Amino acid sequence: MKFYDATRISRLTAILTSLQGKKLVTASELAAKFSVSVRTIYRDLKTLELAGIPVYTEEGKGYSLMEGYKLPPVMFTEREANTLITIEHLIHKTRDTSLIKEYNTALDKIKAVLRVGTKEKVALLSKRIAISPAFATQNSSNSLTQIQTALTDFKVLKISYESGNQKKIIEREIEPFAFYYSLEESWLVIAFCRLRNDFRMFRLDRIHSLTMSDETFSPHQITLASYLEQKQKNYTPDK
């Protein structure tokens, strides 16, 4: 196979993945992503259509795959698989059992589609990776994935939270905004606290229980970067 052909096949596959991953993507966005001309992207899209891929065109807005169309399982390269195996060891050190459980389930599905030779290599690599004990803390939690769902669905959470030095359990209603990982305190959720009428950081290991309500909230306009910039000099976890 010529280098040009291999490069184009790789790009066509990546374009398919991009179309599946977004509601709409423009030819200009694809051209910038793959460092080719817009005309080349038009030819690639035409090639996909001729191959029977249901590429949907929304005039003046962009392209997507027809709703309901699913791509076959994605094949991972050896280096991509090695990266996921490395991340597995880091995930296990984050000490949130819900995150570990979901990652392990996803990784099992990925391992199932690996080539036999690649499976053997990633199994070997997995045995040859160790993370310093200093990376881990004694804090543990089991609510990260549930809070992630609340964040992306814009759902209000009701939490029972252990305040700082007082060791007192308080009730809060929060609007999840973002997550922050600290080596000292593990996972924290940045959320708008309705009691304080301001953003606060809540340590997940101090959340004793939580309930996701049916109530939704409007997306916050502040960006994570701007929030962290404001807190950089005087950041402290919620007390």
C-alpha positions as CSV (number, residue, x, y, z in Angstrom):
1,M,0.0,0.0,0.0
2,K,1.3,3.4,-0.9
3,F,2.0,5.9,1.9
4,Y,-0.6,8.3,0.3
5,D,-3.3,5.6,0.4
6,A,-2.4,4.6,4.0
7,T,-2.6,8.3,5.1
8,R,-5.9,8.8,3.4
9,I,-7.4,5.6,4.9
10,S,-6.3,6.8,8.3
11,R,-7.8,10.2,7.7
12,L,-11.1,8.7,6.5
13,T,-11.3,6.6,9.6
14,A,-10.6,9.6,11.8
15,I,-13.3,11.7,10.0
16,L,-15.8,9.0,10.6
17,T,-14.9,9.1,14.3
18,S,-15.3,12.9,14.3
19,L,-18.7,12.7,12.6
20,Q,-19.9,10.1,15.2
21,G,-18.6,12.1,18.1
22,K,-20.3,15.4,17.3
23,K,-23.8,16.5,16.3
24,L,-22.4,18.7,13.5
25,V,-18.9,19.3,12.2
26,T,-17.9,21.7,9.4
27,A,-15.6,21.0,6.5
28,S,-13.4,23.8,7.7
29,E,-13.1,22.2,11.2
30,L,-12.1,18.9,9.6
31,A,-9.6,20.6,7.3
32,A,-7.9,22.3,10.2
33,K,-7.9,19.2,12.3
34,F,-6.2,17.1,9.6
35,S,-4.1,19.8,8.0
36,V,-5.6,19.4,4.6
37,S,-7.6,21.7,2.3
38,V,-11.4,22.0,2.5
39,R,-11.6,20.7,-1.0
40,T,-9.8,17.5,0.2
41,I,-12.3,17.1,3.0
42,Y,-15.2,17.4,0.4
43,R,-13.6,14.6,-1.6
44,D,-13.2,12.5,1.5
45,L,-16.8,13.0,2.5
46,K,-17.9,12.0,-1.0
47,T,-15.8,8.9,-0.7
48,L,-17.5,7.9,2.5
49,E,-20.9,8.4,0.9
50,L,-20.0,6.2,-2.1
51,A,-18.8,3.6,0.4
52,G,-22.4,3.5,1.8
53,I,-21.7,5.6,4.9
54,P,-24.9,7.7,5.6
55,V,-23.3,11.2,5.9
56,Y,-26.0,13.7,6.6
57,T,-25.5,17.3,5.3
58,E,-27.2,20.2,7.0
59,E,-26.9,23.0,4.5
60,G,-24.8,25.9,5.8
61,K,-24.2,24.2,9.1
62,G,-22.1,21.1,8.7
63,Y,-22.1,17.3,8.5
64,S,-23.0,14.4,10.8
65,L,-23.8,10.7,10.6
66,M,-27.4,9.8,10.1
67,E,-29.1,9.2,13.5
68,G,-29.0,5.6,14.5
69,Y,-26.0,4.7,12.4
70,K,-23.3,3.0,14.5
71,L,-19.7,2.4,13.6
72,P,-18.1,-1.0,14.1
73,P,-15.9,-1.4,17.2
74,V,-12.8,0.9,17.1
75,M,-9.5,-0.9,16.9
76,F,-6.7,0.4,19.1
77,T,-3.1,0.6,18.2
78,E,-0.5,-0.9,20.6
79,R,0.6,2.5,21.8
80,E,-3.0,3.6,22.4
81,A,-3.6,0.4,24.4
82,N,-0.5,0.9,26.4
83,T,-1.6,4.4,27.3
84,L,-4.9,3.1,28.6
85,I,-3.1,0.5,30.7
86,T,-0.9,3.2,32.2
87,I,-3.9,5.3,33.0
88,E,-5.5,2.3,34.7
89,H,-2.8,2.4,37.4
90,L,-3.3,6.1,37.9
91,I,-7.1,5.7,38.1
92,H,-6.7,3.1,40.9
93,K,-4.7,5.6,42.9
94,T,-7.5,8.2,42.8
95,R,-9.4,6.3,45.5
96,D,-12.9,6.9,44.2
97,T,-14.4,3.4,44.0
98,S,-17.2,4.5,41.5
99,L,-14.6,5.8,39.1
100,I,-12.4,2.7,39.4
101,K,-15.4,0.4,38.8
102,E,-16.6,2.2,35.7
103,Y,-13.1,2.5,34.3
104,N,-12.5,-1.2,34.8
105,T,-15.7,-2.1,33.0
106,A,-14.8,0.2,30.1
107,L,-11.2,-1.2,29.9
108,D,-12.5,-4.8,29.9
109,K,-14.6,-3.9,26.8
110,I,-11.5,-2.4,25.1
111,K,-9.3,-5.4,25.9
112,A,-11.9,-7.7,24.4
113,V,-11.4,-6.1,20.9
114,L,-7.5,-6.0,21.0
115,R,-5.5,-8.3,18.8
116,V,-4.1,-11.4,20.6
117,G,-0.5,-10.1,20.2
118,T,-1.5,-6.7,21.6
119,K,-3.3,-8.3,24.5
120,E,-0.2,-10.2,25.5
121,K,1.9,-7.0,25.4
122,V,-0.4,-4.9,27.4
123,A,-0.7,-7.7,30.0
124,L,3.1,-7.6,30.3
125,L,3.2,-3.8,30.5
126,S,0.5,-3.8,33.2
127,K,2.8,-6.0,35.4
128,R,5.7,-3.6,34.9
129,I,4.1,-0.3,36.1
130,A,4.2,0.9,39.7
131,I,3.0,4.1,41.2
132,S,4.7,5.7,44.2
133,P,2.8,5.3,47.5
134,A,3.3,9.0,48.0
135,F,0.8,9.5,45.1
136,A,-2.1,8.0,47.1
137,T,-3.8,9.5,50.1
138,Q,-5.9,7.8,52.7
139,N,-9.0,9.6,51.5
140,S,-11.6,7.6,49.6
141,S,-15.0,8.3,48.1
142,N,-17.7,6.6,46.1
143,S,-19.6,9.4,44.4
144,L,-17.6,10.8,41.6
145,T,-19.4,9.1,38.7
146,Q,-22.8,10.1,40.1
147,I,-21.8,13.7,40.5
148,Q,-20.4,13.6,36.9
149,T,-23.9,12.6,35.7
150,A,-25.4,15.5,37.7
151,L,-22.9,17.9,36.2
152,T,-23.6,17.0,32.6
153,D,-27.4,16.8,33.2
154,F,-27.4,20.1,35.2
155,K,-29.2,18.4,38.1
156,V,-29.2,19.8,41.6
157,L,-27.6,17.6,44.3
158,K,-28.6,17.4,47.9
159,I,-25.6,16.3,50.0
160,S,-24.8,15.5,53.6
161,Y,-21.4,17.0,54.1
162,E,-18.8,16.8,56.9
163,S,-17.5,20.3,57.6
164,G,-13.8,20.9,58.2
165,N,-12.5,20.9,61.8
166,Q,-15.9,20.8,63.5
167,K,-16.7,17.3,62.1
168,K,-20.3,18.4,61.9
169,I,-22.6,17.0,59.3
170,I,-24.4,19.8,57.4
171,E,-27.0,19.6,54.6
172,R,-26.3,21.5,51.3
173,E,-27.9,21.9,47.9
174,I,-25.3,22.3,45.3
175,E,-25.1,22.8,41.5
176,P,-22.0,20.8,40.3
177,F,-19.7,22.8,38.0
178,A,-16.4,21.1,37.7
179,F,-13.9,18.7,39.3
180,Y,-10.5,19.2,40.8
181,Y,-7.9,16.6,41.8
182,S,-5.5,17.3,44.6
183,L,-2.8,15.0,45.7
184,E,-3.5,16.1,49.3
185,E,-7.2,15.9,49.2
186,S,-8.1,13.6,46.3
187,W,-11.2,14.5,44.4
188,L,-13.1,17.8,45.0
189,V,-16.2,19.0,43.2
190,I,-16.5,22.7,42.5
191,A,-20.1,23.6,42.8
192,F,-22.4,26.6,43.4
193,C,-23.6,26.3,47.0
194,R,-27.1,27.6,47.4
195,L,-26.6,28.2,51.1
196,R,-23.5,30.4,50.6
197,N,-24.8,31.8,47.2
198,D,-21.3,31.3,45.8
199,F,-19.0,28.7,44.4
200,R,-17.3,26.3,46.8
201,M,-15.0,23.3,46.7
202,F,-16.4,20.2,48.4
203,R,-14.1,17.2,49.2
204,L,-15.8,14.0,47.9
205,D,-14.4,12.0,50.8
206,R,-16.5,14.2,53.2
207,I,-19.7,13.6,51.3
208,H,-21.6,11.1,53.5
209,S,-24.6,10.8,51.2
210,L,-26.1,12.5,48.2
211,T,-29.3,12.6,46.3
212,M,-29.8,13.7,42.8
213,S,-33.0,15.8,42.6
214,D,-35.3,16.2,39.5
215,E,-34.6,20.0,39.7
216,T,-32.3,21.3,37.0
217,F,-30.2,24.5,37.0
218,S,-29.1,26.8,34.2
219,P,-25.4,26.4,33.0
220,H,-23.0,28.7,34.8
221,Q,-21.3,31.3,32.6
222,I,-18.0,31.3,34.5
223,T,-15.2,29.1,33.0
224,L,-13.2,26.6,34.9
225,A,-10.0,28.4,33.9
226,S,-11.2,31.8,35.3
227,Y,-12.5,30.2,38.5
228,L,-9.1,28.5,39.2
229,E,-7.3,31.8,38.4
230,Q,-9.4,33.6,41.0
231,K,-8.7,30.9,43.6
232,Q,-5.1,30.3,42.8
233,K,-3.8,32.6,45.6
234,N,-6.3,31.9,48.4
235,Y,-7.8,28.4,47.6
236,T,-9.1,26.4,50.6
237,P,-11.6,23.6,50.6
238,D,-15.1,24.3,51.8
239,K,-15.3,24.3,55.6
